[in-house]
Amino acid sequence: MNITINAVKFKADPKLEKFVTDKVGKLERLVDNATKCEVTLKVEKPESDNNKVAEISLALPGQTLFNSKQADSFEQAVSDCADTMRVQIDKYKERYK
């Protein structure tokens, strides 16, 4: 699975990129036919709390799963997104068995 990380209007730290790659890479174990995964990181209203947004788009045969979460840190937002994506993958597997 090809993982692409897009940081909107900022340069992502290599540690953050590694965290995202590790966290999202674990989703590949759940579904073996994923073709690509795009992760978008952006900051909403820089002066406020809870302003980091992570979006995950996972391309599967016949469907694309999408999830977006907002948190105080990118790590938390990505982690929440990945957890919710696991639920979506389980539903996808049940539907397309």
Chimera marker file (.cmm) of the C-alpha trace (Angstrom):
<marker_set name="trace">
<marker id="1" x="0.000" y="0.000" z="0.000" r="1" g="1" b="0" radius="0.5"/>
<marker id="2" x="1.302" y="3.415" z="-0.950" r="1" g="1" b="0" radius="0.5"/>
<marker id="3" x="0.992" y="6.000" z="1.852" r="1" g="1" b="0" radius="0.5"/>
<marker id="4" x="1.048" y="9.688" z="0.915" r="1" g="1" b="0" radius="0.5"/>
<marker id="5" x="1.278" y="12.407" z="3.573" r="1" g="1" b="0" radius="0.5"/>
<marker id="6" x="0.108" y="15.907" z="2.650" r="1" g="1" b="0" radius="0.5"/>
<marker id="7" x="0.861" y="18.741" z="5.078" r="1" g="1" b="0" radius="0.5"/>
<marker id="8" x="-1.242" y="21.772" z="4.173" r="1" g="1" b="0" radius="0.5"/>
<marker id="9" x="0.586" y="25.114" z="4.537" r="1" g="1" b="0" radius="0.5"/>
<marker id="10" x="3.391" y="23.729" z="6.735" r="1" g="1" b="0" radius="0.5"/>
<marker id="11" x="6.344" y="21.343" z="6.566" r="1" g="1" b="0" radius="0.5"/>
<marker id="12" x="5.762" y="18.138" z="8.532" r="1" g="1" b="0" radius="0.5"/>
<marker id="13" x="8.530" y="17.094" z="10.910" r="1" g="1" b="0" radius="0.5"/>
<marker id="14" x="10.209" y="13.754" z="10.024" r="1" g="1" b="0" radius="0.5"/>
<marker id="15" x="9.142" y="12.387" z="13.437" r="1" g="1" b="0" radius="0.5"/>
<marker id="16" x="5.510" y="13.228" z="12.641" r="1" g="1" b="0" radius="0.5"/>
<marker id="17" x="5.808" y="11.613" z="9.202" r="1" g="1" b="0" radius="0.5"/>
<marker id="18" x="7.247" y="8.444" z="10.754" r="1" g="1" b="0" radius="0.5"/>
<marker id="19" x="4.451" y="8.364" z="13.362" r="1" g="1" b="0" radius="0.5"/>
<marker id="20" x="1.796" y="8.727" z="10.647" r="1" g="1" b="0" radius="0.5"/>
<marker id="21" x="3.418" y="6.070" z="8.454" r="1" g="1" b="0" radius="0.5"/>
<marker id="22" x="3.666" y="3.617" z="11.368" r="1" g="1" b="0" radius="0.5"/>
<marker id="23" x="0.098" y="4.231" z="12.576" r="1" g="1" b="0" radius="0.5"/>
<marker id="24" x="-1.510" y="4.090" z="9.139" r="1" g="1" b="0" radius="0.5"/>
<marker id="25" x="0.704" y="1.202" z="8.034" r="1" g="1" b="0" radius="0.5"/>
<marker id="26" x="-0.951" y="-0.964" z="10.687" r="1" g="1" b="0" radius="0.5"/>
<marker id="27" x="-4.236" y="-0.619" z="8.785" r="1" g="1" b="0" radius="0.5"/>
<marker id="28" x="-2.679" y="-2.595" z="5.935" r="1" g="1" b="0" radius="0.5"/>
<marker id="29" x="-2.685" y="-5.705" z="8.139" r="1" g="1" b="0" radius="0.5"/>
<marker id="30" x="-6.474" y="-5.458" z="8.422" r="1" g="1" b="0" radius="0.5"/>
<marker id="31" x="-7.153" y="-5.247" z="4.713" r="1" g="1" b="0" radius="0.5"/>
<marker id="32" x="-4.759" y="-6.680" z="2.149" r="1" g="1" b="0" radius="0.5"/>
<marker id="33" x="-6.320" y="-5.224" z="-1.008" r="1" g="1" b="0" radius="0.5"/>
<marker id="34" x="-5.836" y="-1.517" z="-0.230" r="1" g="1" b="0" radius="0.5"/>
<marker id="35" x="-4.166" y="0.255" z="-3.134" r="1" g="1" b="0" radius="0.5"/>
<marker id="36" x="-3.312" y="3.630" z="-1.610" r="1" g="1" b="0" radius="0.5"/>
<marker id="37" x="-3.772" y="5.735" z="1.470" r="1" g="1" b="0" radius="0.5"/>
<marker id="38" x="-3.671" y="9.526" z="1.619" r="1" g="1" b="0" radius="0.5"/>
<marker id="39" x="-3.210" y="11.341" z="4.917" r="1" g="1" b="0" radius="0.5"/>
<marker id="40" x="-3.829" y="15.090" z="5.023" r="1" g="1" b="0" radius="0.5"/>
<marker id="41" x="-2.675" y="17.175" z="7.984" r="1" g="1" b="0" radius="0.5"/>
<marker id="42" x="-3.798" y="20.768" z="8.431" r="1" g="1" b="0" radius="0.5"/>
<marker id="43" x="-4.183" y="23.455" z="11.073" r="1" g="1" b="0" radius="0.5"/>
<marker id="44" x="-7.577" y="25.107" z="11.496" r="1" g="1" b="0" radius="0.5"/>
<marker id="45" x="-7.591" y="28.561" z="13.113" r="1" g="1" b="0" radius="0.5"/>
<marker id="46" x="-4.006" y="28.576" z="14.493" r="1" g="1" b="0" radius="0.5"/>
<marker id="47" x="-4.875" y="30.675" z="17.553" r="1" g="1" b="0" radius="0.5"/>
<marker id="48" x="-7.436" y="28.235" z="18.995" r="1" g="1" b="0" radius="0.5"/>
<marker id="49" x="-7.298" y="24.960" z="20.933" r="1" g="1" b="0" radius="0.5"/>
<marker id="50" x="-8.203" y="21.649" z="19.331" r="1" g="1" b="0" radius="0.5"/>
<marker id="51" x="-7.065" y="22.956" z="15.947" r="1" g="1" b="0" radius="0.5"/>
<marker id="52" x="-5.101" y="20.072" z="14.378" r="1" g="1" b="0" radius="0.5"/>
<marker id="53" x="-7.003" y="18.112" z="11.724" r="1" g="1" b="0" radius="0.5"/>
<marker id="54" x="-6.055" y="14.727" z="10.256" r="1" g="1" b="0" radius="0.5"/>
<marker id="55" x="-7.894" y="13.141" z="7.335" r="1" g="1" b="0" radius="0.5"/>
<marker id="56" x="-7.341" y="9.604" z="6.081" r="1" g="1" b="0" radius="0.5"/>
<marker id="57" x="-8.571" y="8.403" z="2.702" r="1" g="1" b="0" radius="0.5"/>
<marker id="58" x="-8.117" y="4.669" z="2.029" r="1" g="1" b="0" radius="0.5"/>
<marker id="59" x="-8.700" y="3.353" z="-1.488" r="1" g="1" b="0" radius="0.5"/>
<marker id="60" x="-10.142" y="-0.156" z="-1.639" r="1" g="1" b="0" radius="0.5"/>
<marker id="61" x="-11.592" y="-2.048" z="-4.614" r="1" g="1" b="0" radius="0.5"/>
<marker id="62" x="-15.026" y="-0.597" z="-5.278" r="1" g="1" b="0" radius="0.5"/>
<marker id="63" x="-14.938" y="1.953" z="-2.468" r="1" g="1" b="0" radius="0.5"/>
<marker id="64" x="-12.909" y="4.670" z="-0.787" r="1" g="1" b="0" radius="0.5"/>
<marker id="65" x="-13.086" y="4.954" z="2.993" r="1" g="1" b="0" radius="0.5"/>
<marker id="66" x="-12.666" y="8.444" z="4.451" r="1" g="1" b="0" radius="0.5"/>
<marker id="67" x="-12.298" y="9.743" z="7.971" r="1" g="1" b="0" radius="0.5"/>
<marker id="68" x="-11.474" y="13.095" z="9.535" r="1" g="1" b="0" radius="0.5"/>
<marker id="69" x="-10.687" y="13.925" z="13.163" r="1" g="1" b="0" radius="0.5"/>
<marker id="70" x="-9.726" y="17.080" z="15.042" r="1" g="1" b="0" radius="0.5"/>
<marker id="71" x="-7.589" y="17.191" z="18.198" r="1" g="1" b="0" radius="0.5"/>
<marker id="72" x="-5.005" y="19.221" z="20.143" r="1" g="1" b="0" radius="0.5"/>
<marker id="73" x="-2.088" y="17.431" z="18.429" r="1" g="1" b="0" radius="0.5"/>
<marker id="74" x="-1.546" y="15.779" z="15.072" r="1" g="1" b="0" radius="0.5"/>
<marker id="75" x="-0.553" y="12.555" z="16.809" r="1" g="1" b="0" radius="0.5"/>
<marker id="76" x="-3.878" y="12.376" z="18.662" r="1" g="1" b="0" radius="0.5"/>
<marker id="77" x="-5.868" y="13.281" z="15.538" r="1" g="1" b="0" radius="0.5"/>
<marker id="78" x="-4.100" y="10.606" z="13.457" r="1" g="1" b="0" radius="0.5"/>
<marker id="79" x="-4.531" y="8.035" z="16.213" r="1" g="1" b="0" radius="0.5"/>
<marker id="80" x="-8.270" y="8.774" z="16.515" r="1" g="1" b="0" radius="0.5"/>
<marker id="81" x="-8.628" y="8.653" z="12.731" r="1" g="1" b="0" radius="0.5"/>
<marker id="82" x="-6.861" y="5.296" z="12.510" r="1" g="1" b="0" radius="0.5"/>
<marker id="83" x="-9.060" y="3.833" z="15.262" r="1" g="1" b="0" radius="0.5"/>
<marker id="84" x="-12.227" y="4.919" z="13.475" r="1" g="1" b="0" radius="0.5"/>
<marker id="85" x="-10.838" y="3.643" z="10.167" r="1" g="1" b="0" radius="0.5"/>
<marker id="86" x="-10.465" y="0.192" z="11.751" r="1" g="1" b="0" radius="0.5"/>
<marker id="87" x="-14.220" y="0.163" z="12.417" r="1" g="1" b="0" radius="0.5"/>
<marker id="88" x="-14.922" y="1.219" z="8.825" r="1" g="1" b="0" radius="0.5"/>
<marker id="89" x="-12.613" y="-1.525" z="7.499" r="1" g="1" b="0" radius="0.5"/>
<marker id="90" x="-14.447" y="-4.130" z="9.598" r="1" g="1" b="0" radius="0.5"/>
<marker id="91" x="-17.780" y="-2.979" z="8.157" r="1" g="1" b="0" radius="0.5"/>
<marker id="92" x="-16.298" y="-3.037" z="4.638" r="1" g="1" b="0" radius="0.5"/>
<marker id="93" x="-15.063" y="-6.610" z="5.138" r="1" g="1" b="0" radius="0.5"/>
<marker id="94" x="-18.491" y="-7.749" z="6.374" r="1" g="1" b="0" radius="0.5"/>
<marker id="95" x="-20.228" y="-6.135" z="3.428" r="1" g="1" b="0" radius="0.5"/>
<marker id="96" x="-17.906" y="-7.498" z="0.732" r="1" g="1" b="0" radius="0.5"/>
<marker id="97" x="-17.303" y="-11.038" z="1.999" r="1" g="1" b="0" radius="0.5"/>
<link id1="1" id2="2" r="1" g="1" b="0" radius="0.2"/>
<link id1="2" id2="3" r="1" g="1" b="0" radius="0.2"/>
<link id1="3" id2="4" r="1" g="1" b="0" radius="0.2"/>
<link id1="4" id2="5" r="1" g="1" b="0" radius="0.2"/>
<link id1="5" id2="6" r="1" g="1" b="0" radius="0.2"/>
<link id1="6" id2="7" r="1" g="1" b="0" radius="0.2"/>
<link id1="7" id2="8" r="1" g="1" b="0" radius="0.2"/>
<link id1="8" id2="9" r="1" g="1" b="0" radius="0.2"/>
<link id1="9" id2="10" r="1" g="1" b="0" radius="0.2"/>
<link id1="10" id2="11" r="1" g="1" b="0" radius="0.2"/>
<link id1="11" id2="12" r="1" g="1" b="0" radius="0.2"/>
<link id1="12" id2="13" r="1" g="1" b="0" radius="0.2"/>
<link id1="13" id2="14" r="1" g="1" b="0" radius="0.2"/>
<link id1="14" id2="15" r="1" g="1" b="0" radius="0.2"/>
<link id1="15" id2="16" r="1" g="1" b="0" radius="0.2"/>
<link id1="16" id2="17" r="1" g="1" b="0" radius="0.2"/>
<link id1="17" id2="18" r="1" g="1" b="0" radius="0.2"/>
<link id1="18" id2="19" r="1" g="1" b="0" radius="0.2"/>
<link id1="19" id2="20" r="1" g="1" b="0" radius="0.2"/>
<link id1="20" id2="21" r="1" g="1" b="0" radius="0.2"/>
<link id1="21" id2="22" r="1" g="1" b="0" radius="0.2"/>
<link id1="22" id2="23" r="1" g="1" b="0" radius="0.2"/>
<link id1="23" id2="24" r="1" g="1" b="0" radius="0.2"/>
<link id1="24" id2="25" r="1" g="1" b="0" radius="0.2"/>
<link id1="25" id2="26" r="1" g="1" b="0" radius="0.2"/>
<link id1="26" id2="27" r="1" g="1" b="0" radius="0.2"/>
<link id1="27" id2="28" r="1" g="1" b="0" radius="0.2"/>
<link id1="28" id2="29" r="1" g="1" b="0" radius="0.2"/>
<link id1="29" id2="30" r="1" g="1" b="0" radius="0.2"/>
<link id1="30" id2="31" r="1" g="1" b="0" radius="0.2"/>
<link id1="31" id2="32" r="1" g="1" b="0" radius="0.2"/>
<link id1="32" id2="33" r="1" g="1" b="0" radius="0.2"/>
<link id1="33" id2="34" r="1" g="1" b="0" radius="0.2"/>
<link id1="34" id2="35" r="1" g="1" b="0" radius="0.2"/>
<link id1="35" id2="36" r="1" g="1" b="0" radius="0.2"/>
<link id1="36" id2="37" r="1" g="1" b="0" radius="0.2"/>
<link id1="37" id2="38" r="1" g="1" b="0" radius="0.2"/>
<link id1="38" id2="39" r="1" g="1" b="0" radius="0.2"/>
<link id1="39" id2="40" r="1" g="1" b="0" radius="0.2"/>
<link id1="40" id2="41" r="1" g="1" b="0" radius="0.2"/>
<link id1="41" id2="42" r="1" g="1" b="0" radius="0.2"/>
<link id1="42" id2="43" r="1" g="1" b="0" radius="0.2"/>
<link id1="43" id2="44" r="1" g="1" b="0" radius="0.2"/>
<link id1="44" id2="45" r="1" g="1" b="0" radius="0.2"/>
<link id1="45" id2="46" r="1" g="1" b="0" radius="0.2"/>
<link id1="46" id2="47" r="1" g="1" b="0" radius="0.2"/>
<link id1="47" id2="48" r="1" g="1" b="0" radius="0.2"/>
<link id1="48" id2="49" r="1" g="1" b="0" radius="0.2"/>
<link id1="49" id2="50" r="1" g="1" b="0" radius="0.2"/>
<link id1="50" id2="51" r="1" g="1" b="0" radius="0.2"/>
<link id1="51" id2="52" r="1" g="1" b="0" radius="0.2"/>
<link id1="52" id2="53" r="1" g="1" b="0" radius="0.2"/>
<link id1="53" id2="54" r="1" g="1" b="0" radius="0.2"/>
<link id1="54" id2="55" r="1" g="1" b="0" radius="0.2"/>
<link id1="55" id2="56" r="1" g="1" b="0" radius="0.2"/>
<link id1="56" id2="57" r="1" g="1" b="0" radius="0.2"/>
<link id1="57" id2="58" r="1" g="1" b="0" radius="0.2"/>
<link id1="58" id2="59" r="1" g="1" b="0" radius="0.2"/>
<link id1="59" id2="60" r="1" g="1" b="0" radius="0.2"/>
<link id1="60" id2="61" r="1" g="1" b="0" radius="0.2"/>
<link id1="61" id2="62" r="1" g="1" b="0" radius="0.2"/>
<link id1="62" id2="63" r="1" g="1" b="0" radius="0.2"/>
<link id1="63" id2="64" r="1" g="1" b="0" radius="0.2"/>
<link id1="64" id2="65" r="1" g="1" b="0" radius="0.2"/>
<link id1="65" id2="66" r="1" g="1" b="0" radius="0.2"/>
<link id1="66" id2="67" r="1" g="1" b="0" radius="0.2"/>
<link id1="67" id2="68" r="1" g="1" b="0" radius="0.2"/>
<link id1="68" id2="69" r="1" g="1" b="0" radius="0.2"/>
<link id1="69" id2="70" r="1" g="1" b="0" radius="0.2"/>
<link id1="70" id2="71" r="1" g="1" b="0" radius="0.2"/>
<link id1="71" id2="72" r="1" g="1" b="0" radius="0.2"/>
<link id1="72" id2="73" r="1" g="1" b="0" radius="0.2"/>
<link id1="73" id2="74" r="1" g="1" b="0" radius="0.2"/>
<link id1="74" id2="75" r="1" g="1" b="0" radius="0.2"/>
<link id1="75" id2="76" r="1" g="1" b="0" radius="0.2"/>
<link id1="76" id2="77" r="1" g="1" b="0" radius="0.2"/>
<link id1="77" id2="78" r="1" g="1" b="0" radius="0.2"/>
<link id1="78" id2="79" r="1" g="1" b="0" radius="0.2"/>
<link id1="79" id2="80" r="1" g="1" b="0" radius="0.2"/>
<link id1="80" id2="81" r="1" g="1" b="0" radius="0.2"/>
<link id1="81" id2="82" r="1" g="1" b="0" radius="0.2"/>
<link id1="82" id2="83" r="1" g="1" b="0" radius="0.2"/>
<link id1="83" id2="84" r="1" g="1" b="0" radius="0.2"/>
<link id1="84" id2="85" r="1" g="1" b="0" radius="0.2"/>
<link id1="85" id2="86" r="1" g="1" b="0" radius="0.2"/>
<link id1="86" id2="87" r="1" g="1" b="0" radius="0.2"/>
<link id1="87" id2="88" r="1" g="1" b="0" radius="0.2"/>
<link id1="88" id2="89" r="1" g="1" b="0" radius="0.2"/>
<link id1="89" id2="90" r="1" g="1" b="0" radius="0.2"/>
<link id1="90" id2="91" r="1" g="1" b="0" radius="0.2"/>
<link id1="91" id2="92" r="1" g="1" b="0" radius="0.2"/>
<link id1="92" id2="93" r="1" g="1" b="0" radius="0.2"/>
<link id1="93" id2="94" r="1" g="1" b="0" radius="0.2"/>
<link id1="94" id2="95" r="1" g="1" b="0" radius="0.2"/>
<link id1="95" id2="96" r="1" g="1" b="0" radius="0.2"/>
<link id1="96" id2="97" r="1" g="1" b="0" radius="0.2"/>
</marker_set>
